[in-house]
């Protein structure tokens, strides 16, 4: 636990009681819907929440209701209704277990078992097109879900779906089906070191092992008869945008990368200015209990700086204008350092979750990766910049907010000069 989290927990409880989930993640409800949460489930959960301590109970309560209804419909022979409800239950059981930061807590283990059961039932009802994956990795295991298109598929493109730090592999089941497998694309939703079952089974995150885990997942995909090993890309949000950028700089088999909300600044904002839950979570992911050691040994070494200059595959970067975890000028500075074919979209007045444009972002990111893997968007020197206005318009040619009046912050100029 951080000093701030202990001292400020009362403030977060008041914010939750007065402002609900928006107090934690502004306008994130639209994003949660892309993770498979039905808005009615979401509302039922947060009617029950008046403090952070109430989150596991609330998620587990509504998850149990959805699982019970799913089992009823399965017994009655309504397979797809049951599958949809198992999906809703799975993502809520996932939220319930996430809210407990102790891998050995029996409640966390029980919630995970319910989540796994719901995914297993969902997979069977979907014709075994959702499959659990467990891979050996550096003496331990990493966990994922494989999502396959309907029918016989060979030599299809594949996309790794990378979750943010507070996400799990199950959060991509809905998106995998809607945006990838429906178009004949194989998807693999992953948990890297420090996340979900991977963390629960003892594998913590260090500075570089997440990108090595991505390489291990590429090994797995490249061996599948359904997959064209020359067309493997990645879609990553939040911290997986960061990990994806690191992987793209070191893994030549990664053929395209779409990132949204990537944490790409100096990490002062996310760890020392944003709400303290983010730092608490990352310390748990990395296996630290001492905040000073975490700062010295990991956090201070995390900024990307010039690493992104080694990327060669096409890259898409999308971020909210007022992302509360990465200052926009720092995200633009990171973008300047990328020398590969690239595209940047800044979404006016959006926060870190990009909730107001979530459906657009998930579809666009999937289509962008698909086009890149099929050979487009690769011309040398490509640099497409867009400022996506809240009123629906788009300013092309610049990703800088219009209210900057053409002025360029110093860190962006310095990053451009490095090239």
C-alpha positions in Angstrom: 0.0 0.0 0.0 1.2 3.5 -0.7 1.3 6.3 1.8 -1.3 8.3 -0.3 -3.7 5.3 -0.5 -3.7 4.9 3.2 -4.2 8.6 3.9 -6.6 9.3 1.1 -8.9 6.3 1.2 -11.6 8.3 2.9 -11.6 10.7 -0.1 -12.2 7.9 -2.6 -15.0 6.5 -0.5 -16.7 9.9 -0.5 -16.2 10.2 -4.2 -17.7 6.8 -4.9 -20.7 7.5 -2.7 -21.4 10.8 -4.4 -20.3 10.2 -7.9 -20.3 6.4 -8.5 -17.9 4.8 -11.0 -17.3 8.1 -12.8 -15.5 9.3 -9.7 -12.9 6.6 -10.4 -12.9 6.6 -14.2 -14.7 9.5 -15.8 -17.2 8.5 -18.5 -15.9 4.9 -18.5 -19.3 3.3 -18.8 -19.1 3.2 -22.6 -15.7 1.5 -22.4 -17.0 -1.1 -19.9 -19.8 -1.9 -22.4 -17.0 -2.8 -24.9 -15.7 -5.2 -22.3 -19.0 -7.1 -22.3 -20.7 -5.4 -19.4 -24.4 -4.9 -19.9 -25.4 -1.4 -18.8 -28.2 -2.7 -16.6 -25.7 -5.0 -14.7 -23.4 -2.0 -14.3 -26.2 0.2 -12.9 -27.3 -2.6 -10.5 -23.7 -2.9 -9.2 -23.2 0.7 -8.4 -26.5 1.2 -6.7 -25.0 -1.1 -4.1 -21.6 0.7 -3.8 -21.0 3.5 -1.3 -17.4 2.8 -0.6 -14.4 1.0 -2.1 -14.8 -1.9 0.4 -18.3 -2.7 -1.1 -17.0 -3.3 -4.6 -16.2 -7.0 -4.4 -19.6 -7.8 -2.8 -21.5 -5.7 -5.4 -19.8 -7.2 -8.4 -20.1 -10.8 -7.0 -23.8 -10.3 -6.1 -24.8 -9.2 -9.6 -22.4 -11.7 -11.3 -24.2 -14.5 -9.4 -27.5 -13.3 -10.6 -26.4 -13.4 -14.2 -24.8 -16.8 -13.8 -28.0 -18.2 -12.3 -30.0 -17.0 -15.2 -27.4 -18.4 -17.7 -27.7 -21.8 -16.1 -31.5 -21.6 -16.3 -31.5 -20.9 -20.0 -28.9 -23.5 -20.7 -31.1 -26.1 -19.0 -34.0 -25.0 -21.1 -31.9 -25.4 -24.3 -31.5 -21.7 -25.2 -27.8 -21.9 -25.9 -27.0 -18.4 -27.2 -29.1 -16.7 -24.5 -27.2 -18.7 -21.9 -23.8 -17.9 -23.6 -24.5 -14.2 -23.5 -25.4 -14.3 -19.8 -22.3 -16.4 -19.0 -20.3 -13.7 -20.7 -21.9 -11.0 -18.6 -21.3 -13.1 -15.4 -17.7 -13.8 -16.3 -16.7 -10.2 -16.7 -18.4 -9.3 -13.4 -16.8 -12.2 -11.5 -13.5 -10.9 -13.0 -14.2 -7.4 -11.5 -15.1 -9.0 -8.2 -11.8 -10.9 -7.9 -9.8 -7.9 -9.2 -10.9 -5.8 -6.2 -9.0 -8.1 -3.8 -5.3 -7.5 -3.8 -4.2 -10.8 -2.2 -3.6 -13.7 -4.5 -4.2 -16.2 -1.7 -7.4 -14.8 -0.4 -10.0 -17.6 -0.6 -12.7 -15.1 -1.8 -10.5 -14.1 -4.7 -9.9 -17.7 -5.6 -13.6 -18.5 -5.4 -14.5 -15.6 -7.6 -11.9 -16.7 -10.2 -13.3 -20.2 -10.1 -16.7 -18.8 -11.0 -15.2 -16.7 -13.8 -13.5 -19.8 -15.2 -16.7 -21.8 -15.0 -18.6 -19.2 -16.9 -16.0 -19.0 -19.6 -15.9 -22.7 -20.0 -19.7 -22.8 -20.4 -19.6 -19.9 -22.8 -16.9 -21.7 -24.9 -18.8 -24.9 -25.2 -22.0 -23.1 -26.1 -20.1 -21.1 -28.7 -18.9 -24.3 -30.4 -15.5 -24.4 -28.7 -14.5 -21.2 -30.4 -13.4 -19.7 -27.1 -10.5 -21.7 -25.6 -8.4 -21.4 -22.5 -4.6 -21.2 -23.1 -1.9 -21.9 -20.6 1.7 -21.5 -21.7 5.0 -22.2 -20.0 7.0 -19.0 -19.5 10.2 -18.6 -17.6 9.5 -21.3 -15.1 5.9 -20.3 -14.5 2.8 -19.9 -16.6 1.0 -17.2 -18.5 -2.7 -17.4 -19.3 -4.9 -16.3 -22.3 -8.1 -17.0 -24.2 -8.0 -18.0 -27.9 -10.9 -16.7 -30.0 -11.5 -18.5 -33.3 -13.7 -17.5 -36.2 -16.7 -19.8 -37.1 -16.0 -22.5 -39.6 -12.7 -23.8 -41.0 -10.0 -21.1 -41.1 -6.4 -21.3 -42.4 -3.6 -18.7 -42.6 -5.8 -16.0 -41.1 -4.3 -12.8 -39.5 -4.2 -12.8 -35.8 -4.4 -10.0 -33.2 -3.2 -10.1 -29.6 -5.6 -8.2 -27.4 -3.6 -6.6 -24.6 -5.4 -5.6 -21.4 -4.7 -2.6 -19.2 -3.2 -3.0 -15.8 -6.6 -3.4 -14.1 -8.1 -5.7 -16.8 -8.0 -9.5 -17.4 -8.2 -11.7 -20.5 -12.0 -12.2 -20.1 -12.5 -8.4 -20.6 -11.9 -9.0 -24.4 -14.4 -11.8 -25.0 -17.1 -9.4 -26.4 -14.7 -7.4 -28.4 -12.9 -10.4 -29.8 -16.2 -11.8 -31.2 -17.6 -8.4 -32.4 -14.5 -6.9 -34.0 -12.2 -9.8 -34.9 -13.5 -13.3 -35.3 -16.6 -12.0 -37.1 -14.2 -10.8 -39.8 -12.2 -14.1 -40.0 -9.4 -12.9 -37.7 -8.0 -15.0 -34.9 -7.8 -13.2 -31.6 -5.8 -13.9 -28.4 -6.8 -12.0 -25.3 -3.9 -12.2 -22.9 -2.7 -11.8 -19.3 0.9 -10.8 -19.0 3.1 -10.9 -15.9 1.3 -9.3 -13.0 -2.2 -9.7 -14.3 -5.2 -12.0 -13.5 -4.4 -15.7 -13.2 -0.8 -15.1 -14.2 -0.2 -13.0 -11.1 -2.4 -15.2 -8.9 -0.1 -18.1 -9.8 3.0 -16.2 -8.8 4.4 -14.4 -11.9 5.0 -10.7 -11.2 5.8 -7.9 -13.6 9.4 -6.6 -14.0 10.7 -4.0 -16.4 11.0 -6.2 -19.4 9.2 -9.5 -18.9 5.8 -8.3 -20.3 7.3 -7.9 -23.8 8.9 -11.3 -23.5 5.5 -12.7 -22.7 4.1 -11.1 -25.8 6.9 -12.9 -27.8 5.8 -16.2 -26.1 2.3 -15.6 -27.2 3.5 -14.9 -30.8 5.3 -18.2 -30.6 2.0 -19.9 -29.8 0.0 -18.1 -32.5 2.6 -18.8 -35.1 2.3 -22.5 -34.6 -1.5 -22.6 -35.1 -2.7 -23.9 -38.5 -5.4 -21.2 -38.4 -2.8 -18.4 -38.3 -0.6 -16.7 -40.9 2.6 -16.3 -38.9 3.5 -13.3 -41.1 0.4 -11.4 -40.1 0.3 -11.1 -36.3 -0.6 -7.7 -34.8 -1.6 -6.2 -31.4 -4.3 -4.0 -30.0 -3.5 -2.6 -26.6 -5.2 -0.1 -24.3 -3.8 1.8 -21.3 -0.8 -0.1 -19.9 -0.9 -2.6 -22.8 -0.3 0.4 -25.0 2.9 0.9 -23.1 3.8 -2.8 -23.1 2.9 -3.0 -26.8 5.2 -0.2 -27.7 8.0 -1.9 -25.8 7.3 -5.2 -27.6 7.1 -3.5 -31.0 10.6 -2.1 -30.4 12.1 -5.6 -29.7 9.9 -8.1 -31.5 10.1 -8.0 -35.3 7.3 -10.5 -35.8 4.8 -8.0 -34.5 3.4 -6.7 -37.7 1.2 -3.8 -36.5 0.3 -2.1 -33.3 -2.8 -0.1 -32.4 -2.6 1.6 -28.9 -5.2 3.7 -27.1 -4.7 5.5 -23.8 -1.1 4.3 -23.7 0.8 5.3 -20.5 3.8 6.8 -22.2 5.0 9.8 -20.1 7.3 10.1 -17.2 5.1 8.0 -14.9 4.9 10.8 -12.3 1.4 11.5 -13.3 0.0 7.9 -13.0 2.0 7.0 -9.9 2.2 10.2 -7.9 -0.6 12.5 -9.1 -3.5 10.3 -10.2 -5.7 8.5 -7.7 -3.5 6.2 -5.6 -5.2 3.0 -6.7 -3.1 2.9 -9.8 0.1 2.8 -7.9 -1.3 0.3 -5.5 -2.3 -2.0 -8.3 1.1 -1.8 -10.1 2.9 -2.5 -6.9 0.8 -5.6 -6.4 1.4 -6.6 -10.0 5.2 -6.2 -9.5 5.2 -7.9 -6.1 6.3 -4.8 -4.1 5.2 -3.8 -0.7 7.8 -1.1 -0.1 7.0 2.1 -2.0 10.5 3.5 -2.0 11.9 0.3 -3.4 9.3 0.2 -6.1 10.0 3.8 -7.1 13.8 3.2 -7.2 13.9 -0.2 -8.8 11.0 -0.1 -11.2 9.0 3.1 -11.6 11.9 5.4 -12.2 13.1 3.1 -15.0 9.8 2.7 -16.8 9.6 5.8 -19.1 9.9 4.8 -22.8 12.1 7.7 -23.9 14.0 6.6 -27.0 13.0 3.0 -27.0 10.2 3.7 -29.5 12.7 4.8 -32.1 13.5 1.1 -32.7 9.9 0.3 -33.8 9.6 -0.6 -37.5 6.0 -1.8 -37.8 3.1 0.6 -38.4 1.8 2.2 -35.1 -1.4 3.9 -34.2 -1.6 6.0 -31.1 -4.9 7.3 -29.7 -5.4 9.3 -26.5 -7.9 11.5 -24.8 -7.0 15.2 -24.6 -7.3 15.2 -20.9 -6.0 11.7 -20.1 -5.5 11.8 -16.4 -2.6 9.2 -16.5 -0.5 10.7 -19.2 -0.1 14.3 -20.0 -1.0 15.0 -23.7 2.3 16.8 -24.4 4.2 13.8 -23.1 2.2 11.4 -25.3 2.9 13.7 -28.3 6.6 13.7 -27.5 6.6 9.9 -27.5 4.8 9.9 -30.8 7.5 12.3 -32.2 10.2 9.7 -31.3 8.6 7.0 -33.4 10.2 6.6 -36.8 8.0 3.9 -38.2 4.9 4.6 -40.3 2.5 6.1 -37.7 -0.8 7.7 -37.0 -2.0 9.8 -34.0 -5.5 10.6 -32.9 -6.2 13.0 -30.0 -9.9 12.9 -28.9 -11.1 16.3 -27.7 -12.4 16.5 -24.1 -11.9 12.8 -23.5 -10.4 11.3 -20.4 -8.3 8.1 -20.0 -11.1 5.6 -20.6 -12.1 7.3 -23.9 -15.7 6.4 -22.8 -17.4 8.9 -25.1 -15.8 7.3 -28.2 -15.2 3.7 -27.0 -17.3 2.0 -29.6 -15.6 4.0 -32.4 -12.2 3.3 -30.9 -12.6 -0.4 -30.6 -13.9 -0.8 -34.2 -11.4 1.7 -35.7 -8.5 0.1 -33.9 -9.5 -3.4 -35.1 -10.0 -2.2 -38.7 -6.7 -0.3 -38.6 -4.7 -3.3 -37.5 -6.4 -5.5 -40.1 -5.5 -3.1 -42.9 -1.9 -2.8 -41.6 -1.5 -6.6 -41.4 -2.9 -6.9 -45.0 -0.2 -4.5 -46.3 -1.7 -1.0 -46.1 -0.5 1.9 -44.0 3.1 1.0 -44.4 4.5 3.6 -46.7 7.9 5.0 -45.4 7.5 8.3 -43.7 3.7 8.0 -43.1 2.7 10.4 -40.4 -1.1 10.9 -40.2 -2.2 13.2 -37.4 -5.8 14.0 -36.4 -7.5 16.1 -33.7 -10.9 14.5 -33.3 -13.4 17.1 -32.2 -16.2 16.5 -29.7 -18.7 17.9 -32.2 -17.9 15.2 -34.7 -15.5 17.1 -36.9 -11.8 16.2 -37.4 -8.9 18.5 -37.9 -6.4 16.6 -40.1 -2.7 17.2 -40.3 -2.2 18.0 -36.7 -3.1 16.2 -33.4 -2.5 19.3 -31.3 -5.6 20.7 -29.7 -7.0 23.7 -31.5 -6.9 25.9 -28.4 -3.1 25.6 -28.3 -3.3 28.1 -31.2 -0.3 26.5 -33.0 2.0 26.7 -30.0 4.1 23.6 -29.4 5.2 22.6 -25.8 8.9 22.4 -25.3 9.0 18.6 -24.7 7.4 17.9 -28.1 9.9 20.1 -29.9 12.8 18.5 -28.1 11.5 15.0 -29.0 11.2 16.0 -32.6 14.7 17.3 -32.6 16.0 13.9 -31.4 15.0 12.4 -34.8 
